[in-house]
Amino acid sequence: MAAGRRKLRNPLALAVLVLLAERESMHPYEIAQTLRQRGKEYSIKINYGSLYTVVQNLQKHGFVEVADVQRQGNRPERTLYALTPAGREEMLDWMADIVSVPVHEFPIFETALSLMGVLPPDEVAALLEQRVNTLEVRAAGLRGALRKLCETLPRVFLVESEYQLHMIDAEVEWVRGFLKEMADGTLSGVDAWRTWHSTGEMPEEWRELEDQDHSRGRPGETP
């Protein structure tokens, strides 16, 4: 099933389906505890308060069903849920789709990079230095969490955190390289960028680029 036609697209719902595929049945609180023990809050946006709502939505769509209702003494009833055949099919299809098909997710940092010219170059450089410092602190924390989790969990349960760490390291490396180019003046267009902010007038070479774009016309138009 294509991702756009999927009934549920919340990654937490997928995590619930995967955990239920491992066991015959689980209570939502047990699901939350297992996700926490495996450190999944580093890779999945987990709102434990909404977990019951996620399970209810899965039940509404026929992906999970009530397997048992337990009660011990005066304690509240505990409803255990199990994966249905439809839920298993949905989980496998969903996982295959995510793993095999790259999706451009429009990260907000890419948006900021595409529009950063509105800020003065020196301010952008200072802000990027701040970002790098924050990323390095985050990476250090993630490395520490990984070392601790590796004491009790097999690596196969932690590969997503390894991937996240590599992505942080790659971003830091790229930003530092970009900052160096800005500082030594080898970044193409940086002089015009500075001129725009010092004079308030659009550089002539930028106007020429706009004129060239207009002369070509919009996509699909005949010049």
N, C-alpha and C positions, 0 to 999 in steps of 0.2 A: 504494500500500500504506500502511495506517495505520502511524504511528510505533510503536505498541505491538506490532505484529506483525512489525516489521522484524527480519531475522535478525541484523544488526549495527547498533549504534547509537553506536559510538565515532566521534567527529568526526575522529579521525586516519584512520580507515578511509575516510571520505568524502574527505578530502584526498588520499589515495593514489589513489582512483578518479579524481578530477578531474585529477591530474597525468598519470595514464596515458591519460586521454582526450585530452590535449594532444599526446602523442608515441606512436610505435608501440610502444616498449617502454622500460623503465627498470630499473636495478638498485636495490635498496632503499637502498644508500648514496647513489646519485644522487638518489633521492627526498628523502632527509634533507637533502642539500646544497641542493637547490632550495628546500625549505621554509625552511631557514635563510636563504638569500639573499634570500627574499621577506619576511622578518620575520614569518613566520606564528606564531612562538612567542608573539607578543603577543595572538593571538586564538584559538589552538588549544593545548590542553594537550598538548605534544609530549614524549614520552619516546622519545628516539631508540633507546634500548636495546630497547624493545618493538616497534619498527617491523617487525622481521622477523616477530614473532609476529602482528602485524596483517596483514601480507601473506599469511602462511600461512593465517590464518582466512579471508581473502578467497578464497584458492585453494580451500579446503575447501568453501566455499559456491558455487563455480563462477563467481565474479565476476572473477577474474583467472586467467591460465594462464601456464605457462612458455613464453616465446617463443624463448629461445636460452640456451645455456650456453657461456660464453667462457672460454678459458684462455690465458694468455700466459706462456710460459716456466715458471718454477717457482712462479709466483704461484697462489694458490688459485682455484678455479673461480668465475666470476661468473655468477649466474643472473639473467637478464633476464625481467621479467614484462610481460604485455600485458593489456589490458582485453578481456573476453569480451563478446559481445552481451548476455548476462544482466547483466553488470556495468555496461554502459552504461545499460541500462534501469533498473537499481537506482539508479544515480547520478542520473539525470535525475529519477526519481520522488522520490528522497530530497531533492534540492535544491528541487524545486517545493514539496514538503511543508513544508520548513523556511522558505522565503521567504514562502509565502502564508498559513500557519496560525500565528497567535500562540499561544504556549504559556506558561502561567504556570509558572515554574520554581522558585518558592518560595525566593528568595534568602535566605541566612542573615541578612543585615542586616534584612530585613523581619521575620523572626522575632524578632530582638532588639528592634526597635522595638515590636512588639506586646506584649512582655513587660517593657519597660524600667521599668515602674512599681515593680518590686521593688527598684530602686536609688533612692537619694535624688536629688532633682532636681539638686542642685549637682554630685554625682558624675557624673550623666549628662551635664550640660553640659561638664564637664571632659573626659570621654571623647569626646564628640562634637567638641570642639575638637581633640583629639589626632587623631581620624579625619580631620578636614578638613585638618590639616597634612600628614598622610600622603598623602591624595589629591592635594593640590596638588603635592607632590614627585613623585608618580607621574605626574601630568599633565605636569609639566615634562619629565620623562624621556621620556615618550611623544612629546611635541612635538619634542624633540631627535632622537629616533629617526626620526620621520616626515620631518623635514627632510633627514636623511642618506639615508634610503631613497628620497626623491623625486629625489635626484641621479642615481639609476641605474634607477629603476623608474617606469613609468607610474602615474598616480594610480589607475587602475582596479584595480591590484593592492593598493592600500592603503586602500580605502574602509572596510574593517572596523576599521582602527585609528583612522580619523577618527571613526567611529561610537562607538567605545569612548571616545575623548577627549571627545566631546560628552556621553556618559552620565556621565563623571566630573565634567565641569563642571556638569551639571544637578544631580547629587547634592550637590556643594559648595554650589551656590546654595540648594538646598532646606534643607540642614542649617543654613546660616548664617541663613536666614530663621526656622527653627524655634528656633534659639538666641536670636535677637532677641526672639521672642515669649515664650520662657521668662524672659528677663532683664527685660522690661518688664511682665510679668504679664498680657499679653493672651491667653496660651494658655489656652483653656477647660479647667478642671479642675486647673490647676497649683497653686492654693492648697490644694485638698483633698489633692493629692499630697504637698505639703509637710507638711500637718497629719498625715497618716498616718505619715510618717517621724519627725515630732517627738513624737507622742503614743503611737505604736504601736497606735492604734485606727483601725479603718476609718471614714472620714467618713460622716456620716449620709446625705448625698446619694448616695454609692455604694451604701449598703445599700438605699436606695429604688429605685435602678436595678436591683439584683439581684432585689428583691421583684417589680418589674414584669416582669422577664424570666421569673421562676418562675411568675407568674400567667398569663402567655401560654402556658406549656407549651413543650415541645420541638417542633422541626419535625416535622410529621406527627401530633402528638398532638392530641386534642380537649380543650380546657380544661375 
